[in-house]
Amino acid sequence: MTKRAVVRGVGHYLPERIVENAEFEAMIDTSDEWIRTRSGIERRHFAAEGQTTSDMATRAARAALADAGLVPDDIDAIILATSTADLTFPSAATMVQANLGMSGGFAFDLQAVCAGFVFALSNANAMILSGQANRVLVIGAETFSRIIDWNDRSTCVLFGDGAGALILEAQDGQGSNADRGILATDLNSDGQYKDALYVDGGVSTQTTGHLRMQGKEVFRHAVEKLAQTAHRALDKAGLSPADVDWMVPHQANLRIIRSTAQKMGLPLSKVILTVQDHGNTSAASIPLALSVGKERGQIKQGDLLATEAIGGGLAWGSVILRW
Ligand code: UT7
């Protein structure tokens, strides 16, 4: 018997306010056509005034608990992947813990920007395999609308808010890659690319700052590194792209997603796509895609999923899991 971290439930939350590309035409020098053709984005959701990351994360967590048929006290640990926590401290994860009324366990935030959810999955997997926790609630939640520079047309049209959550549970497997659960992970970062994507403020500068991105530079790295990391993770699992039922990529740009799928020899019909409706929701994009993909009837138990993401750091990685 081999212990595996297996998906027990999934859920998501999207704020009510939907902003179509056309709304930006009245604000800045842009067009629906430019946004669609360059990024694939058609609309995004923005959090209501006063609505925070922990609020959205809690709603996604409740949906995942309901899907799993579990109550909050069944959870041993919460990892919340976010770069837009409510406060400098305590962690937004502890706020979710309190909102859920959990009487035990532990909770912490993890920050790896758009790659945050794959880093969180990998950490949750390690915690389960080491016996530190049996059930981990892994959340990705972001309010990037709060760090957008509304005068910067090259970034403000790209991002959205939302949250997704997954419950991983220790289960026995056979030790083969036919097992359900996380089969392999591959994490990377390279701090020399800090200037490609960052927020020009933070606690020690006593400012909140705004997101700054050299879009072309990030695009170039994404196209090169995402297929590489997914291939490496598949290799570690003793699998190949031909075994993949669904690629579940970070939803930043349809052109990046297309190019990565092409490099992996996967048709677009095997890719979960939500970028058109959500925009780039950073660490929330993969759990949102997982939840929506299941809701649409695309992702089914036993399917092999290849997730991959890249973002500020640069940080990037891939997790291979059988649903
Ligand atoms: O989630 C973390 C990872 N992030 C990403 O993966 C994002 C990676 N980068 C991208 O997705 C793309 O680089 C963008 C969508 C950000 C931009 O696409 P691009 O094809 O690289 O366009 P560009 O930045 O080279 O800009 C092309 C032109 C420029 O005009 P000139 O210099 O050619 O005259 C821009 O000024 O498009 C102009 N432009 C716009 N035009 C209309 C930039 N933003 C806009 C806009 N509306 N919103």
Boltz pocket constraint, residues with backbone or C-beta under 6 A from the ligand:
constraints:
  - pocket:
      binder: B
      contacts: [[A, 29], [A, 30], [A, 31], [A, 34], [A, 35], [A, 38], [A, 39], [A, 114], [A, 153], [A, 154], [A, 155], [A, 157], [A, 214], [A, 215], [A, 216], [A, 217], [A, 218], [A, 219], [A, 222], [A, 252], [A, 253], [A, 256], [A, 280], [A, 282], [A, 310], [A, 311], [A, 312]]
      max_distance: 6.0
